[in-house]
């Protein structure tokens, strides 16, 4: 099987008070989230160092951190991005349902009118995308959920949600490739926004949890195709 070409980010920006190893680690995590690296892709120190225009030492440090978190695993001549088995997928979505529900409830309590308008703007931008562009829908979907989490005003929930997003990146193709999912997701998002705007935390949490359960149903459909 031909090796899939990996198109990840460019050189690491210097400065800003961020250690080089940390900057490389963040860059690799962002590449995972963007789908630049997928399950089975190989990561070699030399190739990553050349792409990011850094030495191999910070790359080795960053890859070690990815391995410690379970995102990559040893393979011949380097590391490969690992895939999640079905039990891990179910565990991941169970935790995601809890966290997204909590974020929606807290957002209903704390979100400013500006933040609520921003949620509406993100959702409107999603509607304007052609359904064939599932990758852009997935990007805006992440932005939507990140905006809710920020509006929740809980730094610990925000940090945990960011880590969860890294794991979600290992799942492969977005659920927006499932027939009908873009339209149902839009309806679900609209209902969540309405509950947050109405300051109804109970309903916002209920809707957010149902939204993730539906996402899991679509995810399982995708896994059956593989």
Residue frames as qw, qx, qy, qz and C-alpha x, y, z in Angstrom:
[[0.000, 0.888, 0.460, 0.000, 0.00, 0.00, 0.00],
 [0.390, 0.529, -0.034, 0.753, 1.38, 3.42, -0.94],
 [0.340, -0.377, -0.485, 0.712, 2.19, 5.69, 1.94],
 [0.063, 0.884, 0.447, 0.118, -0.32, 8.53, 2.25],
 [0.379, 0.398, -0.110, 0.828, 1.37, 11.94, 1.76],
 [0.364, -0.673, -0.503, 0.401, 1.20, 13.99, 4.92],
 [0.197, 0.590, 0.121, 0.773, 0.52, 17.68, 4.56],
 [0.477, -0.662, -0.458, 0.352, 0.98, 19.27, 7.96],
 [0.078, -0.983, -0.086, 0.142, 1.91, 22.73, 9.17],
 [0.567, 0.695, -0.215, 0.386, 4.97, 24.73, 8.24],
 [0.492, 0.262, -0.512, 0.654, 7.98, 25.90, 10.24],
 [0.469, -0.643, -0.524, 0.303, 7.63, 26.59, 13.95],
 [0.054, 0.877, 0.005, 0.477, 7.44, 30.29, 14.85],
 [0.574, 0.017, -0.502, 0.646, 10.22, 31.26, 17.27],
 [0.011, -0.223, 0.285, -0.932, 9.76, 33.32, 20.39],
 [0.572, -0.425, -0.326, -0.621, 6.56, 34.05, 22.29],
 [0.381, -0.489, 0.589, -0.518, 7.90, 32.50, 25.48],
 [0.954, -0.004, 0.114, -0.278, 7.03, 28.92, 24.43],
 [0.466, -0.475, 0.714, 0.218, 9.76, 26.27, 24.71],
 [0.348, 0.399, -0.644, -0.553, 10.65, 24.70, 21.39],
 [0.047, -0.032, -0.998, 0.015, 9.66, 21.19, 22.49],
 [0.265, 0.471, 0.638, -0.549, 6.27, 22.48, 23.61],
 [0.380, 0.557, -0.173, -0.717, 5.81, 24.34, 20.32],
 [0.255, 0.237, -0.860, -0.372, 6.57, 21.17, 18.33],
 [0.075, 0.225, 0.935, -0.262, 4.18, 19.17, 20.51],
 [0.344, 0.548, 0.362, -0.671, 1.39, 21.71, 19.95],
 [0.344, 0.478, -0.484, -0.647, 2.07, 21.73, 16.22],
 [0.162, 0.071, -0.968, -0.180, 1.76, 17.94, 16.04],
 [0.174, 0.387, 0.788, -0.446, -1.44, 17.97, 18.10],
 [0.373, 0.575, 0.051, -0.726, -2.91, 20.60, 15.77],
 [0.289, 0.343, -0.740, -0.502, -1.90, 18.49, 12.78],
 [0.015, 0.158, 0.982, -0.102, -3.75, 15.53, 14.32],
 [0.266, 0.531, 0.537, -0.599, -6.86, 17.64, 14.89],
 [0.358, 0.581, -0.235, -0.692, -6.73, 18.97, 11.33],
 [0.913, 0.265, 0.283, -0.127, -6.52, 15.45, 9.94],
 [0.337, 0.785, -0.508, -0.108, -3.05, 16.04, 8.52],
 [0.074, 0.307, -0.941, 0.125, -1.98, 12.90, 10.39],
 [0.812, -0.126, -0.125, -0.557, -4.35, 9.93, 10.47],
 [0.810, -0.317, 0.476, -0.130, -4.35, 6.48, 12.04],
 [0.910, 0.193, 0.286, 0.232, -1.56, 4.42, 10.50],
 [0.400, 0.869, -0.156, 0.246, 0.50, 7.39, 9.33],
 [0.825, -0.127, -0.201, 0.513, 4.19, 7.17, 10.18],
 [0.098, -0.985, 0.102, -0.099, 6.04, 9.92, 12.04],
 [0.836, 0.071, -0.138, 0.526, 9.82, 9.98, 11.72],
 [0.417, -0.716, -0.095, 0.551, 12.00, 12.37, 13.71],
 [0.382, -0.174, 0.392, 0.819, 14.02, 13.50, 10.72],
 [0.093, 0.498, 0.635, 0.584, 11.00, 14.20, 8.51],
 [0.264, -0.856, -0.443, 0.044, 9.14, 16.12, 11.23],
 [0.459, -0.598, 0.040, 0.656, 12.28, 18.12, 12.06],
 [0.312, 0.056, 0.490, 0.812, 12.78, 19.06, 8.41],
 [0.029, -0.663, -0.620, -0.418, 9.17, 20.09, 7.95],
 [0.353, -0.881, -0.306, 0.076, 9.10, 22.24, 11.09],
 [0.411, 0.719, -0.232, 0.510, 12.63, 23.59, 10.54],
 [0.519, -0.738, 0.340, -0.263, 13.89, 22.56, 13.98],
 [0.118, 0.471, -0.871, 0.081, 16.52, 20.18, 15.30],
 [0.628, -0.128, -0.739, -0.208, 15.66, 16.58, 16.13],
 [0.203, -0.001, -0.747, 0.633, 15.93, 17.10, 19.90],
 [0.386, 0.097, 0.327, -0.857, 12.62, 19.01, 20.42],
 [0.689, 0.104, -0.461, -0.549, 10.95, 16.65, 17.93],
 [0.490, 0.031, -0.852, 0.180, 12.14, 13.65, 19.96],
 [0.056, 0.065, 0.622, -0.778, 10.75, 15.31, 23.09],
 [0.542, 0.133, -0.002, -0.830, 7.38, 16.02, 21.43],
 [0.682, 0.097, -0.643, -0.335, 7.07, 12.51, 19.99],
 [0.292, 0.021, -0.854, 0.430, 7.86, 11.09, 23.41],
 [0.288, 0.111, 0.441, -0.843, 4.99, 13.08, 24.87],
 [0.665, 0.151, -0.307, -0.664, 2.64, 11.87, 22.14],
 [0.576, 0.085, -0.813, -0.014, 3.69, 8.27, 22.85],
 [0.073, -0.009, -0.756, 0.651, 3.20, 8.75, 26.60],
 [0.468, 0.176, 0.254, -0.828, -0.35, 9.97, 25.96],
 [0.558, 0.180, 0.809, -0.046, -1.03, 7.01, 23.70],
 [0.498, 0.713, 0.024, -0.494, -1.49, 8.94, 20.46],
 [0.575, 0.599, -0.536, -0.149, 1.35, 7.15, 18.67],
 [0.889, -0.314, 0.332, -0.035, 2.97, 3.73, 19.03],
 [0.268, -0.564, 0.677, 0.390, 6.28, 2.17, 18.00],
 [0.866, 0.456, 0.173, -0.114, 6.63, 0.74, 14.51],
 [0.791, 0.054, 0.246, 0.558, 9.48, -0.12, 12.17],
 [0.408, 0.229, 0.153, 0.870, 11.63, 2.95, 11.54],
 [0.105, -0.288, 0.044, -0.951, 9.63, 5.33, 13.70],
 [0.233, 0.256, 0.719, -0.603, 6.21, 5.76, 15.23],
 [0.105, -0.342, -0.694, -0.625, 2.73, 5.48, 13.77],
 [0.417, -0.169, 0.175, -0.876, -0.48, 7.26, 14.72],
 [0.074, 0.090, 0.981, -0.156, -2.58, 4.65, 16.49],
 [0.439, -0.302, -0.479, -0.698, -6.23, 3.86, 15.90],
 [0.413, -0.206, 0.576, -0.674, -8.85, 3.39, 18.62],
 [0.127, -0.156, -0.969, -0.140, -10.67, 0.09, 19.08],
 [0.341, -0.544, -0.547, -0.537, -14.44, -0.01, 19.54],
 [0.556, -0.603, -0.501, 0.278, -14.29, -0.06, 23.35],
 [0.374, -0.248, -0.076, 0.890, -12.11, 3.05, 23.33],
 [0.066, -0.317, -0.424, -0.846, -14.50, 4.78, 20.95],
 [0.469, -0.627, -0.575, -0.237, -17.45, 4.07, 23.26],
 [0.553, -0.512, -0.344, 0.560, -15.50, 5.27, 26.31],
 [0.272, -0.009, 0.135, 0.953, -14.44, 8.42, 24.47],
 [0.220, -0.437, -0.454, -0.745, -17.99, 9.32, 23.47],
 [0.539, -0.620, -0.564, 0.083, -19.30, 8.55, 26.97],
 [0.452, -0.428, -0.195, 0.758, -16.86, 11.08, 28.40],
 [0.107, 0.143, 0.325, 0.929, -17.56, 13.52, 25.59],
 [0.316, -0.607, -0.602, -0.411, -21.29, 13.36, 26.33],
 [0.520, -0.642, -0.421, 0.375, -20.68, 14.20, 29.98],
 [0.398, -0.311, 0.022, 0.863, -18.31, 17.07, 29.22],
 [0.015, 0.276, 0.456, 0.846, -20.33, 18.61, 26.38],
 [0.372, -0.678, -0.603, -0.195, -23.45, 18.46, 28.54],
 [0.497, -0.603, -0.290, 0.552, -21.66, 20.19, 31.42],
 [0.298, -0.080, 0.215, 0.927, -20.26, 22.84, 29.08],
 [0.125, -0.482, -0.552, -0.669, -23.70, 23.63, 27.64],
 [0.459, -0.714, -0.523, 0.082, -25.22, 23.88, 31.12],
 [0.465, -0.511, -0.114, 0.714, -22.51, 26.25, 32.33],
 [0.196, 0.135, 0.383, 0.893, -22.68, 28.28, 29.11],
 [0.224, -0.672, -0.593, -0.383, -26.40, 28.81, 29.75],
 [0.493, -0.745, -0.322, 0.314, -25.39, 30.37, 33.06],
 [0.455, -0.596, 0.120, 0.650, -22.39, 32.42, 31.97],
 [0.489, 0.299, 0.490, 0.656, -22.41, 33.11, 28.21],
 [0.029, 0.477, 0.069, -0.876, -22.53, 36.76, 27.22],
 [0.607, 0.658, 0.292, -0.337, -24.83, 37.98, 24.47],
 [0.263, 0.751, -0.514, -0.320, -21.74, 38.46, 22.29],
 [0.206, -0.295, 0.931, 0.061, -20.75, 34.84, 22.79],
 [0.560, 0.381, 0.693, -0.248, -24.24, 33.64, 21.94],
 [0.500, 0.781, -0.054, -0.370, -24.17, 35.74, 18.77],
 [0.048, 0.615, -0.751, -0.236, -20.81, 34.17, 17.93],
 [0.442, 0.032, 0.894, -0.066, -22.36, 30.71, 18.21],
 [0.584, 0.643, 0.397, -0.297, -25.09, 31.77, 15.80],
 [0.297, 0.806, -0.379, -0.345, -22.47, 33.16, 13.41],
 [0.189, -0.380, 0.893, 0.149, -20.49, 29.90, 13.43],
 [0.508, 0.286, 0.800, -0.139, -23.64, 27.91, 12.76],
 [0.504, 0.774, 0.126, -0.363, -24.66, 30.24, 9.93],
 [0.118, 0.692, -0.639, -0.314, -21.23, 29.82, 8.37],
 [0.368, -0.105, 0.924, 0.027, -21.71, 26.05, 8.52],
 [0.574, 0.551, 0.535, -0.284, -25.03, 26.28, 6.68],
 [0.390, 0.829, -0.166, -0.365, -23.38, 28.22, 3.86],
 [0.178, -0.493, 0.811, 0.261, -20.81, 25.48, 3.21],
 [0.708, 0.221, -0.498, -0.450, -21.43, 22.99, 0.46],
 [0.884, -0.318, 0.219, -0.262, -22.31, 19.61, 1.95],
 [0.901, 0.320, -0.214, 0.199, -19.47, 17.99, 0.03],
 [0.278, 0.620, -0.471, 0.563, -16.93, 19.96, 2.11],
 [0.789, -0.495, -0.362, -0.035, -17.14, 17.72, 5.17],
 [0.657, -0.022, -0.313, 0.685, -13.68, 18.76, 6.38],
 [0.023, 0.350, -0.071, 0.934, -14.66, 22.43, 6.63],
 [0.637, -0.524, -0.287, -0.487, -17.89, 21.45, 8.39],
 [0.820, -0.297, -0.394, 0.291, -15.83, 19.48, 10.89],
 [0.415, 0.160, -0.234, 0.864, -13.55, 22.49, 11.47],
 [0.273, -0.433, -0.044, -0.858, -16.50, 24.77, 12.16],
 [0.775, -0.436, -0.408, -0.207, -18.07, 22.11, 14.34],
 [0.680, -0.146, -0.404, 0.594, -14.92, 22.09, 16.51],
 [0.115, 0.271, -0.098, 0.951, -15.08, 25.88, 16.65],
 [0.536, -0.499, -0.298, -0.613, -18.72, 25.69, 17.77],
 [0.819, -0.418, -0.387, 0.070, -18.03, 23.30, 20.62],
 [0.558, 0.018, -0.285, 0.779, -14.88, 25.18, 21.65],
 [0.101, -0.427, -0.039, -0.898, -16.91, 28.41, 21.81],
 [0.698, -0.538, -0.313, -0.353, -19.46, 26.77, 24.11],
 [0.802, -0.244, -0.363, 0.406, -16.67, 25.50, 26.33],
 [0.324, 0.211, -0.176, 0.905, -15.09, 28.95, 26.57],
 [0.355, -0.497, -0.155, -0.776, -18.48, 30.44, 27.44],
 [0.761, -0.419, -0.495, -0.014, -18.77, 27.92, 30.29],
 [0.104, -0.820, 0.330, -0.455, -16.09, 29.90, 32.18],
 [0.851, -0.449, 0.268, -0.052, -14.40, 26.83, 33.64],
 [0.189, 0.757, -0.608, -0.145, -10.70, 26.48, 32.93],
 [0.409, -0.271, 0.870, -0.058, -10.54, 22.85, 34.05],
 [0.701, 0.450, 0.521, -0.185, -13.37, 21.83, 31.77],
 [0.458, 0.836, -0.196, -0.229, -11.74, 23.79, 28.95],
 [0.061, -0.625, 0.773, 0.093, -8.39, 22.00, 29.45],
 [0.545, 0.003, 0.832, -0.105, -10.04, 18.58, 29.62],
 [0.663, 0.633, 0.304, -0.259, -12.07, 19.32, 26.48],
 [0.300, 0.803, -0.458, -0.236, -8.94, 20.28, 24.56],
 [0.233, -0.385, 0.892, 0.037, -7.30, 16.98, 25.45],
 [0.635, 0.300, 0.676, -0.224, -10.44, 15.11, 24.44],
 [0.557, 0.759, -0.052, -0.334, -10.32, 16.81, 21.04],
 [0.055, 0.625, -0.755, -0.191, -6.86, 15.32, 20.49],
 [0.411, -0.021, 0.908, -0.081, -8.29, 11.85, 21.02],
 [0.614, 0.587, 0.390, -0.356, -11.23, 12.55, 18.73],
 [0.307, 0.746, -0.438, -0.395, -8.68, 13.35, 16.02],
 [0.178, -0.324, 0.921, 0.127, -7.63, 9.67, 16.05],
 [0.618, 0.299, 0.630, -0.363, -11.11, 8.55, 14.96],
 [0.377, 0.118, 0.717, 0.575, -10.55, 9.23, 11.28],
 [0.003, 0.379, 0.516, 0.768, -13.16, 10.56, 8.83],
 [0.224, -0.007, 0.336, -0.915, -15.63, 13.09, 10.19],
 [0.273, 0.386, 0.852, -0.225, -19.22, 12.02, 10.89],
 [0.344, 0.617, 0.042, -0.707, -20.29, 14.78, 8.48],
 [0.183, 0.287, -0.788, -0.514, -19.59, 12.27, 5.72],
 [0.160, 0.284, 0.935, -0.142, -22.62, 10.25, 6.90],
 [0.079, -0.408, -0.577, -0.703, -25.70, 10.96, 4.80],
 [0.382, -0.733, -0.453, -0.334, -28.04, 13.43, 6.50],
 [0.613, -0.418, -0.381, 0.551, -25.69, 14.23, 9.38],
 [0.238, 0.133, 0.004, 0.962, -24.97, 17.86, 8.35],
 [0.334, -0.482, -0.324, -0.743, -28.67, 18.80, 8.46],
 [0.700, -0.550, -0.454, -0.034, -29.45, 16.97, 11.71],
 [0.590, -0.187, -0.288, 0.731, -26.34, 18.41, 13.36],
 [0.045, 0.310, 0.100, 0.945, -27.44, 21.91, 12.33],
 [0.537, -0.567, -0.385, -0.492, -30.88, 21.39, 13.89],
 [0.752, -0.427, -0.405, 0.297, -29.27, 20.10, 17.08],
 [0.438, 0.019, -0.149, 0.886, -26.87, 23.05, 17.25],
 [0.174, -0.465, -0.231, -0.837, -29.72, 25.51, 16.74],
 [0.669, -0.582, -0.408, -0.220, -31.66, 23.96, 19.62],
 [0.696, -0.282, -0.323, 0.576, -28.60, 24.09, 21.90],
 [0.219, 0.217, -0.002, 0.951, -28.05, 27.76, 21.08],
 [0.394, -0.554, -0.326, -0.657, -31.70, 28.53, 21.83],
 [0.743, -0.525, -0.407, 0.085, -31.48, 26.80, 25.21],
 [0.567, -0.121, -0.209, 0.787, -28.28, 28.67, 26.11],
 [0.013, 0.349, 0.144, 0.926, -29.84, 31.99, 25.04],
 [0.563, -0.570, -0.355, -0.482, -32.92, 31.21, 27.17],
 [0.114, -0.536, 0.642, -0.537, -30.63, 30.51, 30.17],
 [0.909, -0.168, 0.054, -0.377, -32.15, 27.05, 30.48],
 [0.068, -0.604, 0.794, -0.027, -29.24, 24.98, 31.78],
 [0.660, 0.000, 0.720, -0.213, -31.23, 21.76, 32.18],
 [0.758, 0.584, 0.237, -0.171, -32.41, 21.82, 28.59],
 [0.311, 0.823, -0.465, -0.099, -29.03, 22.91, 27.22],
 [0.291, -0.448, 0.844, -0.060, -27.33, 19.96, 28.91],
 [0.720, 0.219, 0.623, -0.214, -30.01, 17.53, 27.78],
 [0.660, 0.731, 0.020, -0.174, -29.77, 18.70, 24.16],
 [0.135, 0.772, -0.618, -0.056, -25.97, 18.67, 24.16],
 [0.462, -0.268, 0.840, -0.092, -25.86, 15.12, 25.48],
 [0.749, 0.434, 0.467, -0.184, -28.41, 13.96, 22.90],
 [0.445, 0.836, -0.264, -0.184, -26.31, 15.67, 20.21],
 [0.065, -0.601, 0.796, 0.024, -23.24, 13.63, 21.19],
 [0.634, 0.037, 0.754, -0.168, -25.25, 10.41, 21.31],
 [0.709, 0.652, 0.188, -0.191, -26.35, 11.06, 17.74],
 [0.241, 0.803, -0.535, -0.104, -22.74, 11.77, 16.76],
 [0.392, -0.348, 0.849, -0.064, -21.80, 8.40, 18.26],
 [0.754, 0.354, 0.515, -0.202, -24.51, 6.67, 16.22],
 [0.584, 0.791, -0.139, -0.118, -23.00, 8.17, 13.07],
 [0.067, -0.705, 0.706, 0.005, -19.49, 7.26, 14.20],
 [0.613, -0.101, 0.777, -0.105, -20.50, 3.62, 14.61],
 [0.746, 0.605, 0.222, -0.170, -21.93, 3.71, 11.08],
 [0.335, 0.827, -0.447, -0.064, -18.56, 4.85, 9.77],
 [0.316, -0.501, 0.802, -0.078, -16.73, 2.14, 11.70],
 [0.776, 0.193, 0.574, -0.175, -19.00, -0.52, 10.18],
 [0.657, 0.740, -0.061, -0.133, -17.88, 0.59, 6.72],
 [0.023, 0.781, -0.624, -0.028, -14.21, 0.08, 7.52]]
